[in-house]
Amino acid sequence: MSRTNFHSVKRVVVKIGSALLTKGGKGLDKTAIAEWVSQMAVLKHQDIDVILVSSGAVAEGVARLGLKSRPITLHELQATAAVGQMGLVRVFDDNFQQHKLHAAQVLLTHDDLANRQRYLNARSTLLTLLKFGAVPVINENDTVATEEIRFGDNDTLAALVANLVEADLLIILTDQKGLYTGDPSIYPDATLISEISVNDDRLNSMAGDSRSGLGRGGMSTKVRAARLAARSGAATVVVAGAAQHVITEVIAGAVVGTHFLPDIEPFAARKRWLAGQLQVKGQVVLDAGAVNVLQNEGKSLLAVGVKSVSGTFERGELVACLNESGVEIARGLINYSHTDTRLIAGKSSSEFEKILGYADDSELIHRDNMVLV
């Protein structure tokens, strides 16, 4: 997606780094936060979905507790994050309320997105929050994450969230103007790169690590994040967060920061992922009416159109949709296990609670989690 097309963006993930949020570790910069929230409110009023990924829980905890430096041990980091998270959430909520918008705290671990069921749960929750008009404020769940499941930095988390909600654009606000051809503090002749492909080999030698000591990410993590976001077709802009009106300027197509170009469009990226990257765990055979709805009307699959079920699968796993001749017409992430799908096959969603004792999604496979083949 070129900058000239940013005006067509419908969903954006904004990531704000620790150094920006906490005035270099001196506590939350409430003036700056108010300005960023004001810009995100402008996007919301333009009918653009906004998801905020916020660093700063640990850094704010360090400031609140009066610590001289960021803790090193995991349990100290977790405790510090728990303290800092209180202030972080409060200031964002207060500011969004000023614009008559609701903020929603969402804490994630890597395991939430690696596990198919929890991935689908997280996706459904975030999309529902967006439907309600709320702004999800996402942070890594530092208070429970272990070394094995932590994201490592919130740039990576932001990219995974962009994948999760199929965002058009990821904006990473940082304390740098963008990516330079070399470290400007070492090479005075280094120049800012305005636009570059995520597949450009030069990226491997251009990005350095963080020197602030406040967060876990430097420019190298932002390059990795841009490449990760590109897997779902999202463009990424890394830009100085202190610049005036920076978020709205990016959306308007202003030539600021570094624009990382994805190599594939969003729909093609998701189709490639669903069609080839996941293992099919089961099959559902559809009647002619359901086949027509999927192929010609672009709607979700309802249980009422299912004639039979085979295979063993859990919620969130990939299932093939076959016509009555056994030809696969689509595949997607199913909202119910094989046991429950067999029970509700051919039934209306209004009967789910009576049959299953609960009712989650009305769709068996939502159209956003399905691709025709």
C-alpha positions as CSV (number, residue, x, y, z in Angstrom):
1,M,0.0,0.0,0.0
2,S,1.5,3.3,-1.1
3,R,1.2,6.5,1.0
4,T,-1.3,7.9,-1.5
5,N,-3.6,5.1,-0.6
6,F,-3.5,5.6,3.1
7,H,-6.8,7.6,2.9
8,S,-8.5,4.3,2.2
9,V,-7.3,2.7,5.5
10,K,-10.1,1.3,7.5
11,R,-8.2,-0.3,10.4
12,V,-5.0,0.8,11.9
13,V,-2.8,-0.4,14.8
14,V,-0.8,2.3,16.6
15,K,2.1,1.3,18.8
16,I,3.7,3.8,21.2
17,G,7.1,3.0,22.7
18,S,8.2,3.3,26.3
19,A,10.7,6.1,25.8
20,L,7.9,8.3,24.3
21,L,5.3,7.4,26.9
22,T,7.4,7.9,29.9
23,K,9.5,11.0,29.1
24,G,12.6,8.8,29.0
25,G,11.6,6.9,32.2
26,K,10.5,9.9,34.3
27,G,6.8,8.9,34.5
28,L,4.0,9.1,32.0
29,D,4.0,12.0,29.7
30,K,0.4,12.9,30.1
31,T,0.5,15.9,27.7
32,A,1.9,13.8,24.9
33,I,-0.6,11.0,25.6
34,A,-3.5,13.5,25.5
35,E,-2.3,14.6,22.0
36,W,-1.9,11.1,20.7
37,V,-5.4,10.1,22.0
38,S,-6.8,13.3,20.4
39,Q,-5.4,12.2,17.0
40,M,-6.7,8.7,17.4
41,A,-10.1,10.2,18.2
42,V,-10.0,12.0,14.8
43,L,-9.4,8.7,13.1
44,K,-12.3,7.1,15.0
45,H,-14.6,10.0,13.8
46,Q,-13.5,9.2,10.3
47,D,-14.8,5.6,10.8
48,I,-11.3,4.1,11.0
49,D,-10.9,1.3,13.5
50,V,-8.1,2.0,15.9
51,I,-6.2,-0.5,18.1
52,L,-3.5,0.9,20.4
53,V,-0.6,-1.2,21.5
54,S,1.1,0.5,24.4
55,S,4.4,-0.1,25.9
56,G,5.3,1.6,29.2
57,A,3.9,-0.6,32.0
58,V,7.3,-1.5,33.3
59,A,8.8,1.9,32.7
60,E,5.8,3.6,34.6
61,G,6.2,1.0,37.4
62,V,9.9,1.9,37.7
63,A,8.9,5.6,38.0
64,R,6.1,4.9,40.5
65,L,8.3,2.7,42.7
66,G,11.2,5.1,42.6
67,L,13.6,2.4,41.2
68,K,16.9,3.6,39.8
69,S,16.8,1.3,36.8
70,R,14.7,-1.3,35.0
71,P,14.7,-4.6,36.9
72,I,16.4,-7.6,35.4
73,T,14.8,-10.6,37.1
74,L,11.5,-11.9,35.7
75,H,9.5,-11.7,39.0
76,E,10.7,-8.1,39.6
77,L,9.7,-7.1,36.0
78,Q,6.3,-8.7,36.5
79,A,5.7,-6.9,39.8
80,T,6.9,-3.6,38.4
81,A,4.5,-4.1,35.4
82,A,1.6,-4.7,37.7
83,V,2.2,-1.4,39.4
84,G,2.8,0.5,36.2
85,Q,-0.2,-0.9,34.4
86,M,-2.6,0.8,36.8
87,G,-1.4,4.3,35.8
88,L,-1.1,3.4,32.2
89,V,-4.7,2.3,31.8
90,R,-6.1,5.1,33.9
91,V,-4.5,7.9,31.8
92,F,-5.6,6.3,28.5
93,D,-9.1,5.7,29.7
94,D,-9.4,9.3,31.1
95,N,-8.2,10.8,27.8
96,F,-10.4,8.6,25.5
97,Q,-13.4,9.5,27.7
98,Q,-12.7,13.2,27.0
99,H,-13.5,12.4,23.4
100,K,-16.6,10.3,24.3
101,L,-14.8,7.1,23.4
102,H,-14.4,3.9,25.5
103,A,-11.0,2.3,25.9
104,A,-10.7,-1.4,26.7
105,Q,-7.7,-3.0,28.3
106,V,-6.5,-6.2,26.6
107,L,-3.5,-8.1,28.0
108,L,-2.0,-10.8,25.7
109,T,0.8,-13.4,25.9
110,H,2.4,-15.1,22.9
111,D,0.6,-18.3,23.9
112,D,-2.7,-16.5,23.3
113,L,-1.8,-16.1,19.7
114,A,0.0,-19.4,19.2
115,N,-2.9,-21.5,20.4
116,R,-5.6,-21.7,17.8
117,Q,-8.5,-21.6,20.2
118,R,-7.2,-18.7,22.1
119,Y,-6.2,-17.0,18.9
120,L,-9.8,-17.2,17.7
121,N,-11.0,-16.0,21.1
122,A,-8.7,-13.0,21.1
123,R,-9.7,-12.1,17.5
124,S,-13.4,-12.4,18.2
125,T,-13.0,-10.2,21.3
126,L,-11.0,-7.5,19.5
127,L,-13.4,-7.4,16.5
128,T,-16.4,-7.2,18.9
129,L,-14.8,-4.3,20.7
130,L,-14.3,-2.5,17.4
131,K,-17.9,-3.2,16.5
132,F,-18.9,-1.6,19.8
133,G,-16.8,1.5,18.8
134,A,-14.3,1.0,21.6
135,V,-10.5,1.4,21.3
136,P,-8.6,-1.7,22.5
137,V,-5.5,-0.8,24.5
138,I,-3.2,-3.8,24.2
139,N,-0.1,-4.6,26.2
140,E,1.9,-7.7,26.8
141,N,0.7,-9.5,30.0
142,D,4.0,-8.9,31.8
143,T,2.6,-9.9,35.1
144,V,2.1,-13.6,34.1
145,A,4.3,-14.0,31.0
146,T,7.3,-16.2,31.3
147,E,10.5,-16.1,29.2
148,E,9.1,-18.9,27.0
149,I,5.9,-17.1,26.0
150,R,6.7,-13.4,26.2
151,F,6.8,-11.5,23.0
152,G,10.1,-10.0,23.7
153,D,9.1,-6.5,22.6
154,N,5.9,-4.7,21.9
155,D,6.9,-4.0,18.3
156,T,6.4,-7.7,17.7
157,L,3.2,-7.7,19.7
158,A,1.9,-4.8,17.5
159,A,2.7,-6.7,14.3
160,L,1.0,-9.8,15.6
161,V,-2.1,-7.8,16.5
162,A,-2.1,-6.3,13.0
163,N,-2.1,-9.8,11.6
164,L,-4.8,-10.9,14.1
165,V,-7.3,-8.1,13.2
166,E,-6.2,-7.8,9.5
167,A,-5.2,-4.2,9.9
168,D,-4.4,-2.2,6.8
169,L,-1.6,-0.2,8.5
170,L,0.7,-0.4,11.5
171,I,2.1,2.9,12.8
172,I,5.0,2.6,15.2
173,L,5.7,5.8,17.1
174,T,9.3,6.0,18.3
175,D,11.9,8.4,19.5
176,Q,13.6,8.3,16.1
177,K,12.5,9.9,12.8
178,G,12.5,6.6,11.1
179,L,15.1,4.2,9.6
180,Y,18.4,5.6,8.5
181,T,20.9,4.2,6.1
182,G,23.2,3.9,9.2
183,D,23.3,4.9,12.8
184,P,23.1,8.8,12.7
185,S,25.1,9.0,16.0
186,I,28.0,7.1,14.3
187,Y,27.6,8.1,10.7
188,P,26.9,11.8,10.2
189,D,26.1,11.3,6.5
190,A,23.4,8.8,7.2
191,T,20.1,9.7,5.5
192,L,16.5,8.9,6.4
193,I,14.9,6.2,4.2
194,S,11.4,7.4,3.1
195,E,10.2,4.1,1.6
196,I,11.6,0.6,1.4
197,S,10.3,-2.9,0.7
198,V,10.1,-5.4,3.6
199,N,12.1,-7.8,1.4
200,D,15.0,-5.4,0.7
201,D,18.2,-7.1,1.9
202,R,19.7,-3.8,3.0
203,L,17.4,-3.8,6.0
204,N,19.5,-6.5,7.6
205,S,22.4,-4.2,8.1
206,M,20.6,-0.9,8.7
207,A,18.8,-1.5,12.0
208,G,20.4,-1.2,15.4
209,D,19.2,-2.2,18.9
210,S,17.7,0.0,21.6
211,R,20.0,2.2,23.6
212,S,17.4,3.8,25.9
213,G,17.3,0.9,28.4
214,L,13.5,1.5,28.9
215,G,12.1,-1.0,26.4
216,R,13.2,-4.2,24.8
217,G,13.0,-3.0,21.2
218,G,15.3,-1.0,18.9
219,M,15.1,-0.3,15.2
220,S,15.9,-3.9,14.5
221,T,12.7,-5.0,16.2
222,K,10.8,-2.5,14.2
223,V,12.2,-4.0,11.0
224,R,11.2,-7.4,12.2
225,A,7.7,-6.1,13.1
226,A,7.3,-4.5,9.6
227,R,8.1,-7.9,8.0
228,L,5.8,-9.7,10.3
229,A,2.9,-7.3,9.7
230,A,3.5,-7.6,6.0
231,R,2.6,-11.3,6.2
232,S,-1.1,-10.2,6.4
233,G,-0.6,-7.5,3.8
234,A,-0.3,-4.6,6.3
235,A,2.0,-1.6,5.5
236,T,4.1,-0.2,8.4
237,V,5.2,3.4,9.1
238,V,7.9,4.0,11.7
239,V,7.9,7.6,12.6
240,A,8.9,10.1,15.4
241,G,6.0,10.2,17.9
242,A,6.9,13.6,19.1
243,A,6.2,15.2,15.7
244,Q,3.1,17.4,15.6
245,H,-0.1,15.6,14.4
246,V,2.0,12.7,13.4
247,I,-0.8,10.0,13.4
248,T,-3.2,12.1,11.4
249,E,-0.4,13.2,9.1
250,V,0.5,9.6,8.3
251,I,-3.1,8.7,7.5
252,A,-3.3,11.8,5.2
253,G,-0.3,10.4,3.3
254,A,2.3,12.9,4.4
255,V,5.9,11.8,3.6
256,V,7.1,11.3,7.2
257,G,9.1,8.5,8.8
258,T,9.9,5.3,7.0
259,H,7.2,3.5,5.0
260,F,7.7,-0.3,4.8
261,L,6.0,-1.7,1.8
262,P,4.4,-5.2,2.1
263,D,4.8,-7.6,-0.8
264,I,1.2,-8.9,-0.9
265,E,-2.3,-7.5,-0.6
266,P,-4.3,-8.3,2.6
267,F,-6.8,-10.6,1.1
268,A,-4.2,-12.5,-0.9
269,A,-2.1,-12.8,2.3
270,R,-5.0,-14.3,4.3
271,K,-6.0,-16.6,1.5
272,R,-2.4,-17.9,1.3
273,W,-2.3,-18.4,5.1
274,L,-5.6,-20.3,5.3
275,A,-5.2,-22.2,2.1
276,G,-1.7,-23.5,2.6
277,Q,-0.2,-22.8,6.0
278,L,-2.5,-24.7,8.4
279,Q,-3.3,-28.4,8.5
280,V,-6.9,-29.3,7.7
281,K,-8.3,-31.2,10.7
282,G,-11.8,-32.1,9.5
283,Q,-14.5,-31.7,6.9
284,V,-18.1,-30.5,6.8
285,V,-20.4,-31.4,3.9
286,L,-22.8,-28.6,2.9
287,D,-26.2,-28.7,1.2
288,A,-26.7,-26.8,-2.1
289,G,-28.1,-23.7,-0.3
290,A,-25.1,-23.3,1.9
291,V,-22.7,-23.8,-1.1
292,N,-24.5,-21.1,-3.0
293,V,-24.3,-18.7,0.0
294,L,-20.6,-19.2,0.3
295,Q,-19.7,-19.1,-3.4
296,N,-22.1,-16.4,-4.6
297,E,-23.1,-14.2,-1.6
298,G,-19.9,-14.0,0.4
299,K,-21.6,-14.9,3.6
300,S,-20.6,-16.9,6.7
301,L,-21.3,-20.6,7.1
302,L,-24.2,-21.4,9.3
303,A,-24.7,-24.8,11.0
304,V,-28.1,-25.1,9.4
305,G,-26.5,-25.7,6.0
306,V,-24.3,-28.6,7.3
307,K,-25.3,-32.2,6.3
308,S,-22.5,-34.2,7.9
309,V,-19.2,-33.8,9.8
310,S,-16.0,-35.8,9.8
311,G,-12.6,-35.6,11.5
312,T,-11.5,-34.5,14.9
313,F,-11.0,-30.8,15.5
314,E,-11.3,-28.1,18.2
315,R,-12.5,-24.6,18.1
316,G,-10.2,-22.4,16.0
317,E,-8.8,-25.3,13.9
318,L,-9.0,-25.4,10.1
319,V,-11.8,-27.3,8.5
320,A,-12.6,-28.0,4.8
321,C,-16.1,-27.3,3.5
322,L,-17.2,-29.8,0.8
323,N,-20.2,-29.9,-1.5
324,E,-22.4,-33.0,-1.7
325,S,-20.2,-34.4,-4.4
326,G,-17.2,-34.3,-2.1
327,V,-15.5,-31.3,-3.8
328,E,-13.8,-28.8,-1.5
329,I,-15.2,-25.3,-2.0
330,A,-13.8,-23.5,1.0
331,R,-11.9,-23.8,4.2
332,G,-11.8,-21.8,7.4
333,L,-11.4,-21.6,11.1
334,I,-14.3,-23.3,12.8
335,N,-16.0,-21.8,15.9
336,Y,-17.1,-25.2,17.5
337,S,-15.4,-28.5,18.2
338,H,-16.1,-31.6,16.2
339,T,-18.3,-32.9,19.0
340,D,-20.4,-29.8,19.2
341,T,-20.5,-29.3,15.4
342,R,-22.1,-32.8,15.0
343,L,-24.7,-31.9,17.5
344,I,-25.7,-28.6,15.9
345,A,-25.3,-29.6,12.2
346,G,-28.5,-28.8,10.4
347,K,-29.8,-26.7,13.3
348,S,-30.6,-23.0,13.6
349,S,-28.3,-20.9,15.8
350,S,-31.3,-20.1,18.0
351,E,-31.2,-23.8,19.1
352,F,-27.5,-23.8,20.1
353,E,-28.0,-23.0,23.8
354,K,-30.7,-25.7,24.2
355,I,-28.6,-28.3,22.4
356,L,-25.2,-27.5,23.8
357,G,-26.0,-25.7,27.0
358,Y,-24.2,-22.6,25.8
359,A,-24.1,-20.4,22.7
360,D,-20.9,-18.7,21.4
361,D,-20.9,-17.6,17.8
362,S,-24.0,-17.8,15.6
363,E,-21.8,-18.7,12.7
364,L,-20.1,-22.0,12.3
365,I,-17.3,-20.4,10.3
366,H,-17.3,-16.6,10.0
367,R,-16.6,-15.3,6.5
368,D,-13.6,-13.3,7.8
369,N,-12.0,-16.6,8.8
370,M,-12.8,-18.4,5.5
371,V,-11.4,-18.6,2.0
372,L,-12.9,-20.1,-1.1
373,V,-10.7,-22.6,-2.9
